[in-house]
Amino acid sequence: MKFIITKSIFENIISSMQSFLEKKDASEITSHIYLEINDSNLIIKASDYEIGLESTTNNINNTDNGKATANGANLLGIIKRLKNDDITIQTEKNHLIINQNKSKFKLPMYDPLEFPNSIKKEKLLKLNISTFNLINSIKKITPSIDNNNAKFELNGALIDIKESKINFASTDTRRLAVSYLENIKNEIGQIIIPKKAIIEIQKLFLDDANIEYNDNNLIISNETNKFFTKLINGKYPDYERIIPKNLNNKILVPKNLFIESIKLVTSIFSNIKISFSSSNIIFESLDEESESKTQIDINLDIKDEFFFAVNARYLLDFLSQANNENILVGFNDSNLPFYLEDEKFFTVVMPIILEK
């Protein structure tokens, strides 16, 4: 195998592969990047079996067909140190050789035939939504995906395809986040995408792409990249029962003032109490050793005063994804779950219980 490629092009592709490599055990072939020249195309792959990426480029010269592997982290370390000029890469016995001007590097290879073929396209259904809408929807709910929960289904995001809409849902048991789109022509079903895959999708795909899935896999592809992830097999909790059916009070509050006030009182301690009355909203830190307090004077159409206490991060995660100038706050009583809503996006938050 042999090819010549510009350093910047090769570095960008190799950099994008790093998240898909086995990091703990360098003896595993999944710690290697797979390289193949086929009819003047360079195909580069990385996969840890659970998630993978394949990229293709024809920005190469002087090619000889063939296959190779090299440790992905070591390969990137070498490429980064080279000048922004053409690089010659070729195989020599069981080594990958990298040449640029008078510099030469040699990396050991594994058998490329043993590299896992992660992208399997059997019996796939097409998910008919734009990549922009997919990424915009999952971005809103990403902060609420749990980490290392014993209920492994919660370590991912649910795409719940219903008859008339598609819900994107996540929960870390303290809050539920849901964004939704209109369902035009997708079959009813559910898939659970791991958090790592959710994060990588947002990095990789900015333009339109083809989205396909089955019971076990999700594949997103465009002209240059094919992304693969195994799905989480399991039954997602009945998240809709957490959503309040009725709210006694709904008020609109200014998003930017809300953010400013929350940040002001959480400079030391993140848990806060927010109290609502007909004429103001009071923000107070729950830190017992110090005092932080601020107030927004605003006319609210409520008869009874109420409050909720909460970790401010849950509020800021929601507010950072809200598009409108005002957000809706819904509640039934103090110390009960409360509801925040923006356009096609809402969250239900469990409060910190305080004595009234």
Secondary structure, DSSP 8 states (H G I E B T S, - for coil): -EEEEEHHHHHHHHHHHGGGS--S-TTSGGGEEEEEEETTEEEEEEE-SSEEEEEEE---EEEE-EEEEEEHHHHHHHHHHS-SSEEEEEEETTEEEEEETTEEEEEE---GGGS------TT-EE--S-HHHHHHHHHHHGGGS-SS-SSGGGGEEEEEE-SSEEEEEEE-SSEEEEEEEE-SS--SEEEEEEHHHHHHHHHH--S--EEEE-SSEEEEE-SSEEEEEE---S----GGGGS-S--SEEEEEEHHHHHHHHHHHTSS-SEEEEEE-SSEEEEEE--SSS--EEEEE-----SS-EEEEEEHHHHHHHHHH--SSEEEEEESSTTS-EEEEETTEEEEE--B----
